[in-house]
Amino acid sequence: MKIAVAGKVMMPRIVATRRRSDHRRMPWAHHVCAGYRRPEIPRLSKLLLLLALTGAGQAQATMSVSDFTRHARYSEAVLSPDGAYLAVNVVRPDSRDLAVIRVDDMSLAFSISAGQYEHVYDLNWASDTRLVVSLGLSGKTHAQPIPTGEIMSIERDGADGRYLFGMRGTRSDTDNNPDRTRRFRFASQVSPMQGDPEHALIQSFSIMDRPERRQALAERLELKSGRSHWATRSPITGTVEFLADGTGEIRYVQGESDQPGRVHALVRDPATDEWSEIPTTDPLAEFVPLHIADDNRTGYLKVREGSDRYCLHRHDLVSGKRSRMACHPTSDLSDILTSPSTGHVIGAVFDAGPPIVTWVNPSDPDSRVLRGIAAQFQGNAIHLTSRSRDGRRFVVRVDSDINPGRFYLFDRDSATLRYLLARRPWIDSAQMPTRQSISWRNGDTMIHGYLTVPQGAQSKPAPLVVMPHGGPFDVRDTWAWHAESALLASRGYLVLQPQYRGSGGFGRTYRNEGRHAIGSTMTGDIAAGITALIQDQRVDPNRIAMVGESFGATLSVMMAAQYPDNVAAIVGIAGGYDLVLQRRELVAADDRVSLRFFDAFTGSDKTLLKAHSPIQHVESIRAPALLFHGKHDRTIRVGQARRLVSAWPADDKPNLTVFDDEGHSIFAPRNRAAMWTQILDFLDEHIGNS
């Protein structure tokens, strides 16, 4: 099917549409609890909003460090049920704001600024005119926003903003007149409900409960009063996720099983409110609920059953029958594409390298439409982000290794795909380095990875930066645009992102072979990848650096200790360098959930943890090191970096930069730009690309 692509250079226009200001402030004042003082809420300047919506100042000839370290301008773009408006999450340095745009002419209907350190964290349309917003906070000790579990609703023109759920509701004057919005619970949105514009479906848990003892409730929240009505309770304790059908009935719940690293899912009968296991003969089977079609009886699951990998299954919620729809020989199911008309899954996505789509349900009326869109964006991943109620319009996000993400509107009546917004409009895809999917052997196992390649002919072996991902378990890199590897490659460095064993996405066995093997199997897989690139004469063996964040930093320093002849420079960001201390801190914090996972995958034996701790092997390291850490990191405390510096030989101790306003991730753009400027200078000095 041929689809016309219209408006490739069309940008949103700002036009005056209201006598009053189109920009409002969040209606917080009378909702905050006694004693809580809010900072002054600044207006979002019209000029700044114009720049945000038009993409002005995009694509320069030479991309600066800050071009790569800035956050995406938009995190969400959600189409209203009537297909007339687009709700956009506008990202600013210290807040996330909300703008509503008229789709037909891309003019601004209204905008709202949450205020400094306040964030529109998540948003959905409850009806044609009303939005439901989840809130978040950042601050002077954590630049990265975190959800607060609070919920508001507001009209699309900025009217009738109401605080509905959370701790900052007003205190009641008497016990007989409680404020229904004031809850000591943490809430998140489950889904909008078809045909019920007065309610939103949420799930919540008590903030007083320990993580492993939390029992989530599903509730129907009134969008005018803040009252909530019982839907069901999770039979699984701990962190869970509900999945509802279009009528708002909860049909699935998933959470962690009693075996760390395994998913436990149950299915619910709404007539009896009873939960049951999904039948299987495989004792190792795992089920991850993904989606329910518009018929409200067909579920779609990510399933490991009789297979090492996650496959796509169809599940009949009435009969209980299941059938496998798609599987891949090496890769787990990573995403699905659904029909805007019927809600049925029509594509199964596997990230073996570049995304591969297995098309299913060929008789679905939207199969040809989605295939046509995918054909026009070959090499990109396609994500259906939202749709109108009648399915006549829908929004897709398109991204790839060189494309940080662009939103398009498909209009069925005109059969056109119209450009809407770019998440990072200043990034020119034509200037971006491309990524290759590569593999190599370590013993009998094929290891996977990505290689980002600088533009231009490569006539001689190049300097290499190896960037192991964090986690390290059940985490992986993907084909999507990656700011740090793109930045490094733009400066002439080859960048290897190894998906060592322990990584997610390549099956249960591949993941489990990394257990208790941080300093053995994982580092061996990385070293084998480096060796393969040297043998192919793509890499200069004397100019190799390790750059890692979180557990990637642990692996980077460990690589330098185990392979001192191959590593010429080390950069560690928020790393854990003493695994014995890290486990001790989990015990002291009584963090039972994290400790159980740590013991199962990293290990609990002190001798093993010492053997795999970089701090125990610093005497073997010959490469200079550069370290960064957030002062308020609660995941891996800054003391880890300071202890590593103290243990380092006295003649060449690493330089450690501690950011006073950061947690585990170095998040603020100003800090990221400063950090990566230092990293580039450091790499140029020790493995320079000239």
PyMOL commands that set and color helices and strands:
alter all, ss='L'
color gray80, all
select helices_A, chain A and resi 46-54+65-69+211-213+367-376+429-431+483-490+508-512+518-535+551-562+579-588+592-601+606-611+614-620+639-647+650-652+669-687
alter helices_A, ss='H'
color red, helices_A
select strands_A, chain A and resi 4-6+23-25+74-79+85-92+95-102+107-113+118-125+130-137+146-155+162-165+185-191+199-206+217-222+228-233+240-244+250-256+263-269+274-277+286-292+298-304+311-316+322-326+333-338+345-350+356-359+381-387+393-399+406-411+416-422+434-442+445-453+462-466+494-499+539-549+569-573+625-630+655-659
alter strands_A, ss='S'
color yellow, strands_A
deselect
rebuild
show_as cartoon
